[in-house]
């Protein structure tokens, strides 16, 4: 196993830069760098020197002998002065001593492989690193702290007990087994299935909390879509012009609604395209609207309702926005009147958007199923439990319970972990 290192803090100039090491040669590398190795788990101030004895930096050094470390291996942290030059020279010294730069997510991957955390906790770690809002961070902390692991272990233990009882009833059919063994099996199975179904229902909004919402702004050219995006985000994210067709591609901007991250997308105006570039822009606009969580259909107050936008309203639910209210009355009575020019109505529109966001991503203080993978596995486990409930023969019930246990094992990585390791850790940043 190689010894790896990576910068754990953001690159560039800073007060402090933290280099992490992990692997079997960590202790030897620290001895070579510091000449006087630090006491384990105690911060020590040391001068770091290269092989020629030249001082590289005066740093705070911490040594974490395995297996009681983040990765389960001998690990260390070098708290350097945060100049790019210091980081570069210390990195070169580490390479000369036999270490290599880490791949994305390699530290956490080693933690999983060494049993320091399971797949669900690793997913929580990456969600925590990428969290933009407090709601995302709280949800990620529950996952990284082992919340789903604990739940899955409890379910697996109960499933194992159910399977053992069923196997005993099959194996010792002619024996005088205790009556409660059989009488408790069916109610316990039903309770476990109901618990999984409840968890799936209660955690329905957790995925959207993690990924955020997608909001598309659609409407005719010059309807005020770009001005609305700029007004809602508070910055000049999109070009605003009186010339029709200014927006050809999708312009995105981020904002926070009810504590949830959202991507606001300004799109090309809906009309009969004059050239192939504009036609592609209209196609992308309609496609974005089809996949969006919320569509803002913008109708300007200085023009009659246009046919493409009215056709859009007939295809899917939209939030109607009457733009340019400083120029005339709303074209439809149920549209929210706003003016990006004066700011009128923006507070009302934002409040409506926050209400929509809260409804689409209801937050539970105990939500743990944050990824499609979690829901798919639990849905599969529940399907096998339902089959076990309905099984006409004891042998078929035992088979269904075994499949349920195998499906549940994929959640924490006890089964089929190799299938998702590469995909999961490719999402990580280097140094984590």
LOLO-180624 format. One line per field, with one value per residue (C-alpha): residue number from 1; residue in three letters; x, y negated, z. Coordinates in nm, 4 decimals. Each point is the difference from the previous one (the first is absolute). Example, Ala and Ser with C-alpha at 12.3 -4.5 7.8 and 13.67 -1.06 7.14 Angstrom:
2
num	1:2
residu	ALA:SER
c1	1.2300:0.1370
c2	0.4500:-0.3440
c3	0.7800:-0.0660
This chain:
432
num	1:2:3:4:5:6:7:8:9:10:11:12:13:14:15:16:17:18:19:20:21:22:23:24:25:26:27:28:29:30:31:32:33:34:35:36:37:38:39:40:41:42:43:44:45:46:47:48:49:50:51:52:53:54:55:56:57:58:59:60:61:62:63:64:65:66:67:68:69:70:71:72:73:74:75:76:77:78:79:80:81:82:83:84:85:86:87:88:89:90:91:92:93:94:95:96:97:98:99:100:101:102:103:104:105:106:107:108:109:110:111:112:113:114:115:116:117:118:119:120:121:122:123:124:125:126:127:128:129:130:131:132:133:134:135:136:137:138:139:140:141:142:143:144:145:146:147:148:149:150:151:152:153:154:155:156:157:158:159:160:161:162:163:164:165:166:167:168:169:170:171:172:173:174:175:176:177:178:179:180:181:182:183:184:185:186:187:188:189:190:191:192:193:194:195:196:197:198:199:200:201:202:203:204:205:206:207:208:209:210:211:212:213:214:215:216:217:218:219:220:221:222:223:224:225:226:227:228:229:230:231:232:233:234:235:236:237:238:239:240:241:242:243:244:245:246:247:248:249:250:251:252:253:254:255:256:257:258:259:260:261:262:263:264:265:266:267:268:269:270:271:272:273:274:275:276:277:278:279:280:281:282:283:284:285:286:287:288:289:290:291:292:293:294:295:296:297:298:299:300:301:302:303:304:305:306:307:308:309:310:311:312:313:314:315:316:317:318:319:320:321:322:323:324:325:326:327:328:329:330:331:332:333:334:335:336:337:338:339:340:341:342:343:344:345:346:347:348:349:350:351:352:353:354:355:356:357:358:359:360:361:362:363:364:365:366:367:368:369:370:371:372:373:374:375:376:377:378:379:380:381:382:383:384:385:386:387:388:389:390:391:392:393:394:395:396:397:398:399:400:401:402:403:404:405:406:407:408:409:410:411:412:413:414:415:416:417:418:419:420:421:422:423:424:425:426:427:428:429:430:431:432
residu	UNK:UNK:UNK:UNK:UNK:UNK:UNK:UNK:UNK:UNK:UNK:UNK:UNK:UNK:UNK:UNK:UNK:UNK:UNK:UNK:UNK:UNK:UNK:UNK:UNK:UNK:UNK:UNK:UNK:UNK:UNK:UNK:UNK:UNK:UNK:UNK:UNK:UNK:UNK:UNK:UNK:UNK:UNK:UNK:UNK:UNK:UNK:UNK:UNK:UNK:UNK:UNK:UNK:UNK:UNK:UNK:UNK:UNK:UNK:UNK:UNK:UNK:UNK:UNK:UNK:UNK:UNK:UNK:UNK:UNK:UNK:UNK:UNK:UNK:UNK:UNK:UNK:UNK:UNK:UNK:UNK:UNK:UNK:UNK:UNK:UNK:UNK:UNK:UNK:UNK:UNK:UNK:UNK:UNK:UNK:UNK:UNK:UNK:UNK:UNK:UNK:UNK:UNK:UNK:UNK:UNK:UNK:UNK:UNK:UNK:UNK:UNK:UNK:UNK:UNK:UNK:UNK:UNK:UNK:UNK:UNK:UNK:UNK:UNK:UNK:UNK:UNK:UNK:UNK:UNK:UNK:UNK:UNK:UNK:UNK:UNK:UNK:UNK:UNK:UNK:UNK:UNK:UNK:UNK:UNK:UNK:UNK:UNK:UNK:UNK:UNK:UNK:UNK:UNK:UNK:UNK:UNK:UNK:UNK:UNK:UNK:UNK:UNK:UNK:UNK:UNK:UNK:UNK:UNK:UNK:UNK:UNK:UNK:UNK:UNK:UNK:UNK:UNK:UNK:UNK:UNK:UNK:UNK:UNK:UNK:UNK:UNK:UNK:UNK:UNK:UNK:UNK:UNK:UNK:UNK:UNK:UNK:UNK:UNK:UNK:UNK:UNK:UNK:UNK:UNK:UNK:UNK:UNK:UNK:UNK:UNK:UNK:UNK:UNK:UNK:UNK:UNK:UNK:UNK:UNK:UNK:UNK:UNK:UNK:UNK:UNK:UNK:UNK:UNK:UNK:UNK:UNK:UNK:UNK:UNK:UNK:UNK:UNK:UNK:UNK:UNK:UNK:UNK:UNK:UNK:UNK:UNK:UNK:UNK:UNK:UNK:UNK:UNK:UNK:UNK:UNK:UNK:UNK:UNK:UNK:UNK:UNK:UNK:UNK:UNK:UNK:UNK:UNK:UNK:UNK:UNK:UNK:UNK:UNK:UNK:UNK:UNK:UNK:UNK:UNK:UNK:UNK:UNK:UNK:UNK:UNK:UNK:UNK:UNK:UNK:UNK:UNK:UNK:UNK:UNK:UNK:UNK:UNK:UNK:UNK:UNK:UNK:UNK:UNK:UNK:UNK:UNK:UNK:UNK:UNK:UNK:UNK:UNK:UNK:UNK:UNK:UNK:UNK:UNK:UNK:UNK:UNK:UNK:UNK:UNK:UNK:UNK:UNK:UNK:UNK:UNK:UNK:UNK:UNK:UNK:UNK:UNK:UNK:UNK:UNK:UNK:UNK:UNK:UNK:UNK:UNK:UNK:UNK:UNK:UNK:UNK:UNK:UNK:UNK:UNK:UNK:UNK:UNK:UNK:UNK:UNK:UNK:UNK:UNK:UNK:UNK:UNK:UNK:UNK:UNK:UNK:UNK:UNK:UNK:UNK:UNK:UNK:UNK:UNK:UNK:UNK:UNK:UNK:UNK:UNK:UNK:UNK:UNK:UNK:UNK:UNK:UNK:UNK:UNK:UNK:UNK:UNK:UNK:UNK:UNK:UNK:UNK:UNK:UNK:UNK:UNK:UNK:UNK:UNK:UNK:UNK:UNK:UNK:UNK:UNK:UNK:UNK:UNK:UNK:UNK:UNK:UNK:UNK:UNK:UNK:UNK:UNK:UNK:UNK:UNK:UNK:UNK
c1	0.0000:0.1379:0.0372:-0.2038:-0.0151:-0.2225:-0.0822:-0.3044:-0.0562:-0.0862:0.2871:0.1487:0.1314:-0.1253:0.1097:0.0287:0.0109:-0.0618:0.1650:-0.1364:0.1935:-0.1173:0.1664:0.2613:0.2964:-0.1529:0.2123:0.3215:-0.0837:-0.0682:0.3307:0.1825:-0.1784:0.0070:0.3181:-0.1772:-0.3364:-0.3008:-0.1787:-0.3073:-0.3243:0.1715:0.0611:0.3721:0.1882:0.2738:0.2381:-0.0491:0.3164:0.0643:0.2530:0.2835:-0.0895:-0.1455:-0.2848:-0.3290:-0.2305:-0.0741:-0.3265:-0.2420:0.0178:-0.2508:0.0458:-0.2959:0.1202:-0.2400:-0.2448:-0.1465:0.0148:-0.2326:0.1221:0.0816:0.3670:0.2938:-0.0870:0.1332:-0.0769:0.2503:-0.1344:0.2203:0.0249:-0.2487:0.2087:-0.0049:0.3816:0.0074:-0.2667:0.1882:0.3383:-0.1424:-0.1966:0.3198:0.1734:-0.2842:0.0324:0.3757:-0.0726:-0.2233:-0.3500:-0.2253:-0.2818:-0.3424:-0.2818:-0.3397:-0.1688:0.2881:0.0223:-0.3686:0.0149:0.2725:-0.2139:-0.2807:0.2287:0.1592:-0.3363:0.0175:-0.3301:-0.2555:-0.1246:-0.2843:0.2386:0.2330:-0.2947:-0.0733:0.3582:-0.0187:-0.3426:0.1418:0.2959:-0.2363:-0.2754:-0.1074:-0.2696:-0.0536:-0.2753:0.2363:0.2757:-0.2324:-0.1233:0.3541:0.1186:-0.2681:0.1171:0.3731:-0.0594:-0.1298:-0.3735:-0.0922:0.2634:-0.1554:-0.3473:0.1146:0.1796:-0.3169:-0.2079:0.2598:0.0078:-0.3790:-0.0019:0.2645:-0.2108:-0.3055:0.1978:0.1466:-0.3474:-0.1313:0.2951:-0.0538:-0.3672:0.0965:0.2940:-0.1777:-0.3510:-0.0657:0.1516:-0.1942:0.1215:-0.1236:-0.3366:0.1032:0.2701:-0.2574:-0.2728:0.2354:0.1589:-0.2809:-0.0756:0.3728:0.0365:-0.3000:0.1370:0.3393:-0.1591:-0.2205:0.3037:0.1863:-0.3057:-0.0365:0.3658:-0.0306:-0.3025:0.1409:0.3357:-0.1527:0.1388:0.3545:0.1350:-0.1199:0.1563:0.3330:-0.0169:-0.2014:-0.2856:-0.0045:-0.2124:-0.0463:-0.1160:-0.1934:-0.1903:0.0011:0.2955:0.0169:-0.2417:0.2421:0.1501:0.3609:-0.0973:-0.1968:0.2992:0.2241:-0.2554:-0.0510:0.3720:0.1023:0.2715:0.0448:0.0185:-0.1768:0.0320:-0.3088:-0.0833:-0.3052:0.1066:-0.2003:0.1955:0.2925:-0.0019:0.0840:0.1442:-0.0996:0.1366:0.0113:0.0271:-0.0147:-0.2147:-0.1322:-0.3712:-0.1358:0.3487:0.0334:0.2370:-0.1704:0.1215:-0.1899:0.0202:-0.0696:-0.0909:-0.0449:-0.3294:-0.2737:-0.0967:0.0307:0.3771:0.1600:0.3147:0.1428:0.1862:-0.3154:-0.1898:0.2516:-0.0390:-0.3791:0.0407:0.2336:-0.2401:-0.2919:0.2165:0.1142:-0.3597:-0.0995:0.2570:-0.0255:-0.1472:-0.1667:-0.0737:-0.0519:-0.2140:0.0578:-0.2719:0.0798:-0.2587:0.0792:-0.1114:-0.2886:0.0622:0.2098:-0.0973:0.3238:-0.0237:-0.3708:0.0793:0.2637:-0.2602:-0.2220:0.2818:0.1194:-0.0657:0.1776:0.0284:-0.1380:0.1941:-0.1285:0.3121:0.0358:-0.2943:0.1239:-0.1151:-0.3526:-0.2414:0.0695:-0.1108:-0.1462:-0.1730:0.1856:0.3488:0.2309:0.0649:0.3646:0.2219:0.3716:0.0415:-0.1702:0.0287:-0.3770:-0.1310:0.3410:-0.0492:-0.3331:0.1507:0.2931:-0.2354:-0.2019:0.3172:0.1102:-0.3396:0.0282:0.3563:-0.1057:-0.2853:0.2268:0.2741:-0.1602:0.2742:-0.0039:0.2312:0.0773:0.0252:0.2757:-0.0920:0.1822:0.0921:-0.1851:0.2196:-0.1403:-0.3605:0.0547:0.1565:-0.2653:-0.2746:0.1556:0.0282:-0.3640:-0.1072:0.1640:-0.1586:-0.3415:0.0734:0.0936:-0.3282:-0.1974:0.2074:-0.2234:0.2801:0.2581:0.2847:-0.1131:-0.0241:0.3560:0.1250:-0.1701:0.1490:0.3475:-0.0436:-0.1196:0.3082:0.2268:-0.1659:0.0334:0.3709:0.0592:-0.0960:0.3041:0.2341:-0.0066:-0.1209:0.1115:0.2103:0.2480:-0.2759:-0.0315:0.3367:0.1516:-0.3129:-0.0400:0.3567:0.0334:-0.2332:0.2435:0.2494:0.3681:0.1070:-0.3206
c2	0.0000:-0.3401:-0.2903:-0.2914:-0.3714:-0.2891:-0.3570:0.0036:-0.3767:-0.2158:-0.0674:-0.3489:-0.2529:0.0443:-0.0290:0.3777:0.2928:0.3531:0.2954:0.3436:0.3264:0.3573:0.3333:0.2412:-0.2359:-0.2898:0.0478:0.0309:-0.3100:-0.2014:0.1143:-0.1108:-0.3351:-0.0937:0.1798:0.0201:0.1789:-0.1558:0.1694:0.1829:-0.1973:-0.3071:-0.3157:-0.0687:-0.2909:0.1304:-0.1275:0.1987:0.0777:0.1635:0.2771:-0.2565:-0.1534:-0.3224:-0.1437:0.0099:-0.1477:-0.0175:0.1895:0.1486:0.3778:0.2604:0.3762:0.2419:0.3610:0.2532:0.1539:-0.2850:-0.2567:-0.1326:0.2519:0.2833:-0.0303:-0.1948:-0.3590:-0.3497:-0.3656:-0.2726:-0.3476:-0.2154:-0.3696:-0.0418:-0.1239:0.1959:0.0111:0.1740:0.2499:0.0763:0.0553:0.2153:0.1994:0.0576:0.1187:0.2473:0.1406:0.0357:0.1973:0.2450:-0.1434:-0.0743:-0.2521:0.1396:0.0591:-0.1673:0.1547:0.2381:-0.0793:0.0730:0.3025:0.1469:-0.0740:0.2064:0.2846:0.0073:0.0118:-0.3478:-0.0955:0.1526:-0.1212:-0.2040:-0.1905:-0.0635:-0.1422:-0.2220:-0.1269:-0.1111:-0.1558:-0.1933:-0.1264:-0.1170:-0.1425:-0.3537:-0.0501:0.0821:0.2477:0.1915:-0.0022:0.1292:0.2816:0.0918:0.0048:0.2538:0.2232:-0.0460:0.0627:0.3490:-0.0638:0.2146:0.2590:0.0445:0.0287:0.2524:0.2094:0.0146:0.1036:0.2608:0.1468:0.0309:0.1499:0.2524:0.1008:0.0441:0.2120:0.2116:0.0665:0.0931:0.2318:0.1655:0.0582:0.1635:0.2015:0.1268:0.0299:0.3203:-0.1243:-0.1516:-0.3611:-0.2787:-0.1322:-0.3697:0.0750:0.0319:-0.2248:-0.3016:0.0396:-0.1425:-0.3074:-0.0823:0.0233:-0.2277:-0.2548:-0.0085:-0.0452:-0.2802:-0.1707:0.0015:-0.1317:-0.2810:-0.0933:-0.0168:-0.2280:-0.2289:-0.0474:-0.0833:-0.3561:0.0875:0.0406:-0.3460:-0.1503:0.1511:-0.0886:-0.3216:-0.1158:-0.0841:-0.3014:-0.0898:-0.3420:0.0315:-0.2487:-0.1985:-0.2131:-0.3314:0.1284:-0.1086:0.3417:-0.1156:-0.3036:0.2294:0.2317:-0.2960:-0.1454:0.3304:0.0716:-0.3600:-0.0111:-0.0530:0.3676:-0.0310:-0.2589:-0.2212:-0.1616:-0.1372:0.2038:0.3216:0.3247:-0.1238:0.3187:0.2943:0.2493:0.0729:-0.2410:0.1397:-0.1684:0.1396:-0.1185:0.1353:0.0573:0.1063:0.1188:0.2076:-0.0666:-0.0687:-0.0484:-0.2703:0.0404:-0.2797:0.1449:-0.1055:-0.1656:0.2312:-0.0876:0.1221:-0.0002:-0.2149:0.2139:0.3324:-0.1495:-0.1549:0.3232:0.1919:-0.2571:0.0459:0.3793:-0.0219:-0.2349:0.2412:0.2955:-0.1850:-0.0783:0.3655:0.1074:-0.2964:0.0255:-0.3400:-0.1940:-0.3752:-0.0877:-0.3701:-0.2069:-0.3722:-0.2607:-0.2073:0.2681:0.2489:0.3624:0.1771:0.3366:0.1934:-0.0881:0.0833:0.3340:0.0607:-0.0611:0.2685:0.2579:-0.0300:-0.1902:-0.3362:-0.2925:-0.2970:-0.3246:-0.3278:-0.2034:-0.3744:-0.0969:-0.3591:0.0021:0.1391:0.2393:0.3770:0.1925:0.2839:-0.0370:0.2795:-0.1213:-0.1440:-0.3634:-0.1081:-0.2737:0.0630:-0.3729:-0.1261:0.3143:0.0173:0.3515:0.1639:0.0687:0.1702:0.2097:0.1051:0.0972:0.2120:0.1640:0.0795:0.1572:0.2105:0.1024:0.1017:0.2097:0.1730:0.0764:0.0487:0.0242:0.2625:-0.0332:0.3695:0.0241:0.2395:0.1299:-0.2754:0.1772:0.1923:0.2990:0.0046:-0.0105:0.2636:0.2428:-0.0534:0.0334:0.3275:0.1235:-0.0891:0.1849:0.3187:-0.0465:-0.0294:0.3189:0.1710:-0.1126:0.1451:0.3178:0.3107:0.2348:-0.0263:0.0658:-0.2864:-0.2288:0.0903:-0.0716:-0.3400:-0.0875:0.0963:-0.2273:-0.2838:0.0387:0.0053:-0.3115:-0.1853:0.0894:-0.2145:-0.3090:0.0008:0.1783:0.3468:0.1273:-0.1264:-0.2924:0.0371:-0.0902:-0.3551:-0.0847:-0.1497:-0.2006:-0.1307:-0.1112:-0.1640:-0.2669:-0.0859:-0.2799:0.0806:0.0037:0.1523
c3	0.0000:-0.1026:0.2360:-0.1334:0.0680:-0.1038:0.0872:0.2288:-0.0121:-0.2998:-0.2421:-0.0268:0.2474:0.3559:0.3618:0.0357:-0.2415:0.1293:-0.1714:0.0934:-0.0225:0.0328:-0.0512:0.1350:-0.0523:0.1930:0.3143:-0.2020:-0.2019:0.3165:0.1467:-0.3154:-0.0210:0.3685:0.1135:0.3377:-0.0487:0.1744:0.2889:-0.1373:0.0177:0.1329:-0.2003:-0.0213:-0.1540:-0.2282:-0.2656:-0.3162:-0.1986:-0.3350:-0.0608:-0.0289:0.3362:-0.1387:0.2086:-0.1914:0.2636:0.3694:0.0378:0.2477:-0.0411:0.1174:-0.0208:0.0200:0.0176:-0.1486:0.0379:0.2090:-0.2812:-0.2683:-0.2587:0.2419:-0.1040:0.1420:-0.0856:0.0559:-0.0546:-0.0786:0.0827:-0.2214:-0.0700:-0.2811:-0.2888:-0.3279:0.0099:0.3392:-0.1040:-0.3205:0.1653:0.2801:-0.2585:-0.1977:0.3167:0.0671:-0.3515:0.0492:0.3176:-0.1859:0.0371:-0.2961:-0.0542:0.0940:-0.2445:0.0587:0.3046:0.0680:0.3718:0.0556:-0.2288:0.2203:0.3047:-0.1540:-0.1055:0.3455:0.1770:0.1515:-0.1649:-0.2342:-0.3364:0.1491:0.2282:-0.2965:-0.1930:0.2976:-0.0053:-0.3630:0.0562:0.2957:-0.2042:-0.2754:0.2248:-0.0903:0.2630:0.3661:-0.0912:-0.2278:0.2622:0.2750:-0.2239:-0.1051:0.3616:0.0900:-0.2831:0.0666:0.3703:-0.0725:0.0253:-0.2981:0.0898:0.3456:-0.1491:-0.2625:0.2617:0.2082:-0.3019:-0.0988:0.3522:0.0043:-0.3493:0.1028:0.3010:-0.2231:-0.2447:0.2814:0.1399:-0.3429:-0.0666:0.3385:-0.0777:-0.3310:0.1352:0.3111:-0.1381:0.1926:0.3254:0.2875:-0.0439:0.2298:-0.1200:0.0108:-0.2597:-0.2766:0.1376:0.0307:-0.3424:-0.2121:0.2211:0.0286:-0.3768:-0.0525:0.2500:-0.1731:-0.3433:0.1342:0.1540:-0.3318:-0.1833:0.2540:-0.0323:-0.3804:0.0302:0.2699:-0.1734:-0.3381:0.0025:0.1095:-0.3537:-0.1008:0.3133:-0.1097:-0.3705:0.0165:-0.2203:-0.3700:-0.0984:-0.3665:-0.1214:-0.3252:-0.2125:-0.3221:-0.1148:0.1891:0.2655:0.2739:0.0795:0.0262:0.2083:0.2317:0.0465:0.0826:0.2421:0.1852:0.0321:0.0713:-0.2645:-0.3738:-0.0916:-0.3361:-0.2779:-0.0252:-0.3331:-0.1789:-0.3012:-0.0317:0.0064:0.2120:0.2079:-0.2246:0.2493:0.3596:0.2628:0.3548:0.3379:0.3537:0.2864:0.3299:0.0563:0.3400:0.0922:-0.3183:-0.2898:-0.3318:-0.3562:-0.1862:-0.3801:-0.2472:-0.3400:-0.3627:-0.0896:-0.1240:-0.3556:-0.3581:-0.0426:-0.2660:-0.0399:0.1086:0.2981:0.1417:-0.0723:0.2087:0.2783:0.0003:0.0022:0.3007:0.1776:-0.0408:0.1028:0.3131:0.0828:-0.0303:0.2590:0.2383:0.3476:-0.0414:-0.3197:0.0121:-0.3020:-0.0645:-0.1712:-0.0485:0.0880:-0.3105:-0.2485:-0.0393:0.1136:-0.2622:-0.1453:0.0809:0.3704:0.0126:-0.1671:0.2673:0.2724:-0.1529:0.0125:0.3602:0.3241:0.0084:0.2353:-0.1945:0.0237:-0.1448:-0.0753:-0.0690:0.2216:-0.0171:-0.3658:0.0324:0.1743:0.0294:-0.3127:0.2096:0.3395:0.1783:-0.0981:0.2679:-0.1011:0.0174:-0.1326:-0.0224:-0.0677:0.3188:0.2131:0.0491:0.0652:0.0297:0.3705:-0.0725:-0.2789:0.2158:0.2845:-0.2445:-0.1288:0.3547:0.0715:-0.3168:0.0933:0.3504:-0.1436:-0.2538:0.2512:0.3418:0.2597:0.2703:0.2985:-0.0422:-0.3818:-0.1118:-0.3466:-0.1866:-0.3240:-0.2723:0.0915:0.3543:-0.1174:-0.2698:0.2475:0.2652:-0.2615:-0.1155:0.3606:0.0653:-0.3147:0.1278:0.3420:-0.1640:-0.1934:0.3250:0.1565:-0.2896:-0.0474:-0.0053:0.1128:0.2831:-0.2457:-0.2239:0.3027:0.0996:-0.3533:0.0008:0.3403:-0.1252:-0.3030:0.2244:0.2200:-0.3052:-0.1429:0.3303:0.0144:-0.3097:0.2000:0.2282:-0.2422:0.1538:-0.3376:-0.3406:0.1290:-0.2864:-0.2465:0.1298:0.1582:-0.3150:-0.0800:0.3537:0.0626:-0.3399:0.1463:0.2810:-0.0007:0.0309:0.3650:0.1377
